[in-house]
Amino acid sequence: MTTSTERDRACLRRAVPGDAEDLAELFWQVRTESVPHIPMIVHPRESVQPFVEDVLLAEFEVWVAESEGRLVGFLAVMAPDVLGHLYIRSDHTGHGLGTRLLDVAKERFPEGLQLWAFESNTGALRFYERHGFAAVEHTDGDNEEGAPDVRMVWSPARAAG
């Protein structure tokens, strides 16, 4: 059994191509267990690994959190300021891992970050607000899922002020 202290100490590292299968499984699992807060992926399960290999690992800088030999979370960022994905397995949330991954994003892009989150994902919205992000734009569902979302921005100047 994993204790809360062990979850806090998950190893953070850059993803490598060999992580693709585990990343795809993690992505699918977190999205599946997060319904209805996050709408279900509109693509079939078998499309997730090609997305991870051809888009996520090819176009983003991906960081993974690993605990006891398995991936428990990941972060994907892209220059100049995009936080594209931050997902953590439900049994590893609430113990600081999201903050640790977000700190990596802020270190990589200290001039600021922006992200999109679903309006229905109120826990994520509160998390980002606690970490200095502010909502700057709302849509009625201008995304694949057709679900209302929010663009949030973090800038060090706003966080300091």
N, C-alpha and C positions, 0 to 999 in steps of 0.2 A: 504494500500500500504506500502511495506517495503522500508525504506530509506536506503541509503548507510551506514549511521551510524549504523542502526540496523543490517545490514548484517555484519559489522565489529565486532559486539558484539555477534555473534552467540556463544552459549554455547558449549564448547568442553568437552566431557566426554567419559569414556570407554563405549563401546557397551555392551549390555546385551542380553541374548538369546531372550528376548521379542522384540528386534529391528529387528529380522531376516526378517520379511515381509517388513518393511519399507526400510531396507537396500537393499533387492532384488529389490524393485521398483526403488530406487535411482540408483543402479548399472545399471539396464536395461535402465532407462531414460537417464542417462548421456551417456552411450555407444551409444544409438540410436541417440541422438541429436548431437553427435560428429562425425558421419559419414560425410565426408570421411576422416577427420583427424585421427580418430581412426577407424580401420576396425570394421564392425559389428560383434557381437558375433556369433560364428559358431554354438552354441547350441540353441535349442528352448527356448522360454520364460519360459516355465514351469520348465526348469532345473535350473533356476537361484536361486530360493529360496532354493532348496536342496543344491546347491553349497554354498550358504551363510551359511546355518545351519551346513553342514557336513565338510566344508573345511575352509571357511573364519573365522567363529566364533570359530571353533574347533582348528584350527592350527595357526591362526594369533592373534596378539594383535590388536584389532580394536578400533579405536577412531572415534567418530561421532561428527559432528557439527550440532547443533539443533537451529533453529530459529522459533519463534512463533509456537512451538509445532510440527514442522516437520523437518525431517532430510534433510539437505541441502548439506552435504559433508561427506566424510569419508576417513580415512587413515587406512591401514593395514600393520603392520610390523611384522617381524619374526626374532628371534635370529638365527644366531649371528649378521646379518647386512643387512637384506633384507627389502627394502621398496617395498611391493608387489602391493599396490594399493593406489592411491590418486585421488579421484574423487569429483568434486564439481558441483552442478547444475549451468547451464549457467547464471541464473539470480543472482548468488552469486559470480561469478568470477570477478577478477579485483579490489577487495576491501580488500585484505590482508588475506582472509581466508585460501588460499593455503599456504601462508607463516606461518600462525599460526599452521596449521596442520604439515607442514614440520618441524617447530621448535619442536613440540612434538616428531617427529621421531628422530631428532638430540639429544634431551634430553634423550630419551630412549636408544639410541645407540651412545654415544658420541665418540666411537672409529672409527666410520665411517659407511657409508651406501652404498648400491649398488641397482640399479634398472634397469629395462628394459623399454624402451619407443619406440613406433613406430616412424620410421623416418618421416612418414607423419604428425606426431603430433608436428609440428614445434613450436607451442606456448608452449607446455610442455617442449620441449628441451631448449628453451630460458629461461623459468622459472627456470629449474634446473641449467642451467649454471649461471644465476644470483645469485643463492644460493650456488655456489661453487662446483657444480658437473662438472666432466669432462668426455667426451666420451672416453671409453677405448677399446670398441669392437663393431663391426658391423656385422650383419648377413644379408643374402639375404631372410630371412623369415623362420627361424628355430623356428616357433611357430604355434599354432593351426590355426591362421588366414592366415599363409603363406605370411605375410607382412614383409618387411625389418624392422629391429629394431636395437636399439643402447643400449649397456650396459653403464651406467653412474655410476661413483663412486664419493662419497664425503668423504674426510678424513679431520679431523681438522688440521692436519699438512699442507696439501695443501692449505686449506682455510686461514691459518694464514700466509703462505709464499707468 
